[in-house]
Amino acid sequence: MVSTDKNQSTAIVFILLGFSEYPEIEVPLFLLFLIIYVVSVLGNVGMIVIIRINPKLHTPMYFFLKHLSFVDFCYTTIATPKLLENLIVEDRSVSIKLCVTQFHFGSTCVITEMVMLAVMAYDRFVAICYPLIYTIVISPKRCALLVTVAYASGIISTSILTYSIFILSFCETKIINNFLCEYSVFLDASCSDIHFSETILFVIANLSAFCTLIIILTSYLFIFITILKMHSASGRNKAFSTCGSHMTAVTIFYGSIFFLYCIPSFQSSKLVVKVGSVFYTVVIPMLNPLIYSLRNKDVIETFKKLMHFKVISQ
């Protein structure tokens, strides 16, 4: 019998198993994820600070990168602390309200990052294919508008998804074989008709993923055509170097998502799903600042100056 009593639903909790099936590695995993989280926070906050204090980095590309770092910082801060808590406490229960809250902000960050990566691809497309009008097309007002679109897309899409969760009913405490509150958690735990919610998820997830991916692939198609037409080898190398970091970030981000959700053979392996979820919620936010900084001389020089100033001040 399906329960529609909202008071009853809100009193029900989810139990996130996390990695409790492997108690012998929970402490090592806690230390590993803690180190990754600290590196991720320092890397993304450091990237934001470096971009703000270095006038050379006050360009559209770094403006978008600054917001990408902010989104990564928010995302890892939403997901990782709960993961760390579940590794060291026995009570792994979480209320439905808290679970929905984690999903809402986490999903907002994911969709925002998708759109932000598409915006950055468009920025590189204009810079390489139309360099003479780059400053006109990618003006400060256009930059602000594109970033606003990215955040608005994440907020609006996730708000619709969250609404589709609130119309579900939950009748009993549910054990969830995961470490974070994904949309599938609510579908599995619901005791009401989930057809409408599944449809909403299918539409929004596919629109978000494939529309942004089409923008990215189209941008890089024209970029590659333009690069191949260049007569100067140094010009081609510079263009590829400019796009290299972004292409790496896009490949890792979309690769992990498609690996998890678009390859049916892996769906039955709960361990693979959990490891994959850890990768794109914990590891990717750490990798992005490293990817964008390791080959960037301006970022490295600014970082060295900060460290030098810190040593002198001590």
C-alpha positions as CSV (number, residue, x, y, z in Angstrom):
1,M,0.0,0.0,0.0
2,V,1.5,3.3,-1.1
3,S,1.8,5.9,1.7
4,T,1.1,9.5,0.8
5,D,1.5,10.8,4.4
6,K,4.1,13.6,4.1
7,N,4.9,13.5,7.8
8,Q,5.6,9.8,7.6
9,S,7.8,10.3,4.5
10,T,9.9,13.1,6.1
11,A,10.5,10.9,9.2
12,I,11.9,8.1,7.1
13,V,15.7,7.9,6.7
14,F,18.1,6.5,4.2
15,I,21.1,4.4,5.2
16,L,24.1,5.0,3.0
17,L,26.3,1.9,3.1
18,G,29.2,3.6,1.4
19,F,32.2,1.3,1.6
20,S,31.0,-0.6,4.7
21,E,31.3,-3.9,2.8
22,Y,35.0,-3.5,3.0
23,P,35.7,-2.5,6.6
24,E,39.4,-3.4,6.4
25,I,40.0,-0.5,3.9
26,E,37.8,2.2,5.4
27,V,40.5,3.9,7.4
28,P,43.0,3.9,4.5
29,L,40.2,5.2,2.3
30,F,39.4,7.9,4.8
31,L,43.0,9.1,4.8
32,L,43.2,9.0,1.0
33,F,40.0,10.9,0.5
34,L,40.9,13.4,3.2
35,I,44.2,14.2,1.4
36,I,42.4,14.4,-2.0
37,Y,39.8,16.8,-0.5
38,V,42.4,19.1,1.1
39,V,44.4,19.2,-2.2
40,S,41.2,19.9,-4.1
41,V,40.2,22.8,-1.8
42,L,43.6,24.3,-1.8
43,G,43.9,23.8,-5.6
44,N,40.6,25.4,-6.5
45,V,40.8,28.2,-3.9
46,G,44.4,28.8,-4.9
47,M,43.4,29.0,-8.6
48,I,40.7,31.6,-7.8
49,V,43.2,33.7,-5.7
50,I,45.9,33.5,-8.3
51,I,43.6,34.6,-11.1
52,R,42.3,37.5,-9.0
53,I,45.7,38.9,-8.0
54,N,47.5,38.6,-11.4
55,P,46.5,41.3,-13.9
56,K,47.9,39.1,-16.7
57,L,45.1,36.6,-15.9
58,H,42.3,39.1,-16.2
59,T,41.1,37.7,-19.5
60,P,37.9,35.9,-20.5
61,M,39.6,32.4,-20.5
62,Y,40.7,32.8,-16.9
63,F,37.4,34.5,-15.9
64,F,35.6,31.3,-16.9
65,L,38.3,29.2,-15.3
66,K,37.8,31.0,-12.0
67,H,34.1,30.2,-12.0
68,L,34.9,26.6,-13.0
69,S,37.2,26.4,-9.9
70,F,34.5,27.8,-7.7
71,V,32.0,25.2,-9.0
72,D,34.5,22.4,-8.4
73,F,35.2,23.7,-4.8
74,C,31.4,23.8,-4.1
75,Y,30.8,20.3,-5.5
76,T,33.6,18.6,-3.6
77,T,32.6,20.3,-0.4
78,I,29.0,19.1,-0.8
79,A,29.9,15.5,-1.4
80,T,33.3,14.7,0.3
81,P,32.6,15.5,4.0
82,K,29.6,13.1,4.0
83,L,31.8,10.4,2.4
84,L,34.5,10.9,5.0
85,E,31.9,10.8,7.8
86,N,30.4,7.5,6.6
87,L,33.9,6.0,6.6
88,I,34.4,6.5,10.3
89,V,31.0,6.4,11.9
90,E,28.7,3.4,12.4
91,D,25.4,5.4,12.1
92,R,25.2,6.0,8.3
93,S,21.6,7.2,8.3
94,V,20.6,10.4,6.6
95,S,17.2,12.1,6.6
96,I,15.3,12.5,3.4
97,K,15.5,16.3,3.7
98,L,19.3,16.2,4.1
99,C,19.6,13.7,1.2
100,V,17.5,15.9,-1.1
101,T,19.5,19.0,-0.1
102,Q,22.8,17.2,-1.0
103,F,21.4,16.1,-4.3
104,H,20.0,19.5,-5.1
105,F,23.3,21.4,-4.6
106,G,25.4,18.6,-6.0
107,S,23.3,18.4,-9.2
108,T,23.4,22.1,-9.6
109,C,27.2,22.0,-9.6
110,V,27.3,19.2,-12.1
111,I,25.0,20.8,-14.6
112,T,26.6,24.2,-14.1
113,E,30.0,22.6,-14.8
114,M,28.7,21.0,-18.0
115,V,27.5,24.4,-19.3
116,M,30.7,26.1,-18.1
117,L,32.9,23.6,-20.1
118,A,30.7,24.3,-23.2
119,V,31.2,28.1,-22.6
120,M,35.0,27.6,-22.3
121,A,35.0,25.6,-25.6
122,Y,33.1,28.5,-27.3
123,D,35.6,30.9,-25.9
124,R,38.5,28.9,-27.4
125,F,36.6,28.6,-30.7
126,V,36.3,32.4,-31.0
127,A,39.9,33.0,-29.9
128,I,41.4,30.6,-32.5
129,C,38.9,30.9,-35.4
130,Y,38.2,34.7,-35.1
131,P,41.1,36.2,-33.3
132,L,40.7,39.7,-34.8
133,I,37.2,40.1,-33.3
134,Y,37.8,38.1,-30.1
135,T,37.7,41.0,-27.7
136,I,34.5,42.3,-29.4
137,V,32.7,39.0,-29.3
138,I,33.9,37.8,-25.9
139,S,33.4,41.2,-24.2
140,P,33.1,41.6,-20.4
141,K,29.3,41.8,-20.7
142,R,29.2,38.7,-22.8
143,C,31.4,36.9,-20.3
144,A,29.1,37.8,-17.5
145,L,26.1,36.8,-19.5
146,L,27.6,33.3,-20.4
147,V,28.5,32.7,-16.8
148,T,25.0,33.7,-15.7
149,V,23.5,31.3,-18.2
150,A,25.7,28.5,-16.8
151,Y,24.6,29.1,-13.2
152,A,21.0,29.6,-14.2
153,S,20.9,26.4,-16.2
154,G,22.2,24.4,-13.2
155,I,19.7,26.1,-10.8
156,I,16.6,25.8,-13.1
157,S,17.3,22.2,-14.2
158,T,18.0,21.0,-10.7
159,S,15.0,22.8,-9.3
160,I,12.8,20.8,-11.7
161,L,14.5,17.5,-10.7
162,T,14.1,18.4,-7.0
163,Y,10.4,19.1,-7.6
164,S,10.0,15.6,-9.2
165,I,11.5,14.1,-6.0
166,F,9.1,16.0,-3.7
167,I,6.1,14.5,-5.4
168,L,7.3,10.9,-4.6
169,S,6.3,9.0,-1.4
170,F,8.5,7.0,0.8
171,C,7.1,4.3,3.0
172,E,10.0,2.7,4.8
173,T,13.7,3.2,5.8
174,K,15.8,2.3,2.7
175,I,19.3,0.9,2.7
176,I,21.3,2.5,-0.2
177,N,24.4,0.9,-1.5
178,N,26.1,4.2,-2.3
179,F,27.9,7.0,-0.4
180,L,26.0,10.0,-1.8
181,C,22.4,10.9,-2.6
182,E,22.0,10.6,-6.4
183,Y,18.7,10.7,-8.2
184,S,18.5,6.9,-8.5
185,V,18.5,6.7,-4.7
186,F,15.1,8.4,-4.5
187,L,13.7,6.3,-7.4
188,D,14.8,3.1,-5.7
189,A,13.4,4.1,-2.4
190,S,10.1,5.4,-3.6
191,C,6.9,3.4,-3.1
192,S,4.8,5.5,-5.5
193,D,4.7,5.7,-9.2
194,I,8.0,6.9,-10.5
195,H,7.2,7.2,-14.2
196,F,6.9,11.0,-14.2
197,S,10.1,11.4,-12.3
198,E,12.0,9.0,-14.6
199,T,10.8,11.0,-17.6
200,I,11.9,14.3,-16.1
201,L,15.3,12.8,-15.3
202,F,15.7,11.4,-18.8
203,V,14.8,14.7,-20.5
204,I,17.0,16.9,-18.3
205,A,20.0,14.6,-18.1
206,N,20.1,14.1,-21.8
207,L,19.5,17.7,-22.7
208,S,22.2,18.8,-20.3
209,A,24.8,16.2,-21.4
210,F,24.2,16.1,-25.1
211,C,23.5,19.8,-25.8
212,T,26.7,20.8,-24.0
213,L,28.7,18.0,-25.6
214,I,27.4,19.1,-29.1
215,I,28.6,22.6,-28.4
216,I,32.0,21.4,-27.3
217,L,32.5,19.0,-30.2
218,T,31.3,21.5,-32.8
219,S,33.6,24.2,-31.4
220,Y,36.6,21.8,-31.5
221,L,35.7,20.6,-35.0
222,F,36.0,24.2,-36.3
223,I,39.1,24.7,-34.1
224,F,40.9,21.7,-35.6
225,I,40.0,22.8,-39.2
226,T,41.4,26.2,-38.5
227,I,44.6,24.8,-37.0
228,L,45.2,22.5,-39.9
229,K,45.0,25.5,-42.2
230,M,47.7,27.3,-40.3
231,H,51.0,27.5,-42.2
232,S,53.2,28.2,-39.1
233,A,54.2,25.2,-37.0
234,S,54.6,27.4,-34.0
235,G,51.1,28.8,-34.5
236,R,49.7,25.3,-34.6
237,N,51.6,24.2,-31.5
238,K,50.4,27.4,-29.6
239,A,46.8,26.7,-30.6
240,F,46.9,23.1,-29.5
241,S,48.6,24.1,-26.3
242,T,45.9,26.6,-25.6
243,C,43.2,24.0,-26.0
244,G,45.0,21.1,-24.5
245,S,44.1,21.7,-20.8
246,H,40.4,22.2,-21.6
247,M,40.3,19.1,-23.9
248,T,41.8,17.0,-21.1
249,A,39.3,18.3,-18.5
250,V,36.4,17.7,-20.9
251,T,37.6,14.1,-21.7
252,I,37.9,13.2,-18.0
253,F,34.6,14.7,-17.0
254,Y,32.4,13.3,-19.8
255,G,34.3,10.1,-19.9
256,S,33.6,9.3,-16.3
257,I,29.9,10.2,-16.7
258,F,29.4,8.1,-19.9
259,F,31.4,5.2,-18.3
260,L,29.0,5.2,-15.3
261,Y,25.6,5.8,-17.0
262,C,25.9,4.8,-20.6
263,I,27.6,1.4,-20.5
264,P,25.0,-1.1,-19.3
265,S,27.6,-3.9,-18.5
266,F,28.9,-1.8,-15.6
267,Q,25.5,-1.0,-14.1
268,S,25.4,-4.4,-12.2
269,S,28.7,-3.8,-10.5
270,K,28.0,-1.7,-7.4
271,L,31.7,-1.5,-6.6
272,V,32.5,-0.1,-10.0
273,V,29.6,2.4,-9.7
274,K,30.8,3.6,-6.3
275,V,34.4,3.9,-7.5
276,G,33.2,5.8,-10.6
277,S,31.1,8.1,-8.4
278,V,34.1,8.8,-6.2
279,F,36.1,9.7,-9.3
280,Y,33.8,12.4,-10.6
281,T,32.7,13.7,-7.2
282,V,36.1,13.7,-5.4
283,V,39.0,13.2,-7.9
284,I,37.9,15.4,-10.8
285,P,37.6,18.6,-8.7
286,M,41.1,18.0,-7.6
287,L,42.4,17.3,-11.1
288,N,41.0,20.4,-12.8
289,P,43.2,23.0,-11.1
290,L,46.2,20.8,-11.7
291,I,45.4,20.3,-15.4
292,Y,45.0,24.0,-16.0
293,S,48.0,25.1,-14.0
294,L,50.8,22.6,-14.7
295,R,51.4,23.9,-18.3
296,N,50.5,27.5,-17.6
297,K,53.5,29.7,-17.1
298,D,51.6,32.7,-15.8
299,V,49.8,30.6,-13.1
300,I,53.1,28.9,-12.1
301,E,54.9,32.2,-11.9
302,T,52.2,33.8,-9.8
303,F,52.2,30.7,-7.5
304,K,56.0,31.0,-7.1
305,K,55.8,34.7,-6.2
306,L,53.2,33.9,-3.6
307,M,55.4,31.2,-2.1
308,H,58.4,33.5,-2.2
309,F,56.5,36.3,-0.5
310,K,55.2,33.9,2.2
311,V,58.8,32.7,2.9
312,I,60.1,36.2,3.2
313,S,57.3,37.3,5.4
314,Q,58.0,34.4,7.8
